[in-house]
Amino acid sequence: CGCVFSMRERRAQQEAAGEDPGYYGRWAVWRDADYAQVEAQVKAGAPFVIRFRSEGDPSHYLHLTDQIRGKIDMPENDQDFVLLKSDGIPTYHFAHVVDDHLMRVTHVVRGEEWLATWPIHVQLFAALGWKCPKYCHTAHLMKAEGSGKRKLSKRKDPELALSFYRENGYPSESVRE
């Protein structure tokens, strides 16, 4: 990508300086690049990603309310996160915000592993001028498998689809409960 240094070198420099690792501020190599310079790199066939330019400050806190966990204070996001990967496919962050807005989603129920990305999603909804849905971060739903347990997967476990319960005779009232 024509970067001044690799991600590994940047991380080592950040750690040596006692700074948080990541792609932000002065560590965001292409953040303030001249348009002509960027255009030349793209025309030359250099691989690239599209990033969100964050103006967040981690010393400022967001006061968020999770519908399950209650009030949570989290630092603002300051990372210039990827929206479109080098293969042109949107990241989860971008797809979540766009899809949920277009589908008029009012509540997002997702696993606790996504809690740390909440400030990114709040920031992206705000930048696009869209209403942020309410969030519900749940503990992992586990499934017994053999002698152990594993996290349920929406891609391979039918129990995560409402149709599973309808087809197996569960009353809709019990599913809502």
RATAWO-V662011 format. One record per backbone hydrogen bond with DSSP energy under -1.0 kcal/mol. NH is the residue of the N-H (numbers start at 1). CO is the residue of the C=O. E is the energy in kcal/mol with one decimal. If there is no record, write none. Layout:
BEGIN
NH/CO/E  NH/CO/E
END
This chain:
BEGIN
10/6/-2.8  11/7/-2.7  12/8/-2.2  13/9/-2.4  14/10/-2.6  15/11/-2.8  16/12/-2.4  17/13/-1.7  18/15/-1.2  19/14/-3.1  27/24/-2.3  28/25/-1.7  29/27/-1.4  31/28/-1.5  33/30/-1.2  38/34/-2.1  39/35/-3.0  40/36/-2.3  41/37/-1.9  42/38/-2.4  43/39/-2.8  44/40/-1.7  45/42/-1.7  46/41/-2.4  50/84/-2.2  52/81/-3.1  60/57/-2.5  62/74/-3.9  64/72/-2.8  66/70/-3.1  67/135/-3.2  70/66/-1.9  72/64/-3.4  74/62/-2.1  76/60/-2.7  80/23/-3.4  81/79/-1.5  83/50/-3.7  84/50/-1.6  85/89/-2.7  88/85/-2.5  91/83/-2.5  95/91/-2.6  96/92/-3.3  97/93/-1.7  98/94/-2.5  99/95/-2.8  100/96/-2.3  101/97/-1.8  102/98/-2.7  103/99/-2.3  104/101/-1.5  105/100/-2.8  108/134/-3.2  110/136/-2.3  112/138/-1.9  114/111/-2.0  115/112/-1.6  117/114/-1.3  118/115/-1.5  121/117/-1.9  122/118/-2.7  123/119/-2.2  124/120/-2.3  125/121/-2.6  126/122/-2.2  127/123/-2.4  128/124/-1.8  129/126/-1.1  130/125/-2.6  134/106/-2.9  136/108/-2.8  138/110/-2.6  143/150/-2.7  145/148/-3.0  148/145/-2.1  150/143/-1.8  152/141/-3.3  157/153/-2.4  160/157/-1.6  161/158/-1.9  164/161/-1.2  166/162/-1.8  167/163/-2.9  168/164/-1.2  169/166/-1.5  170/165/-2.7  175/171/-1.5  176/172/-2.4  177/173/-2.0
END
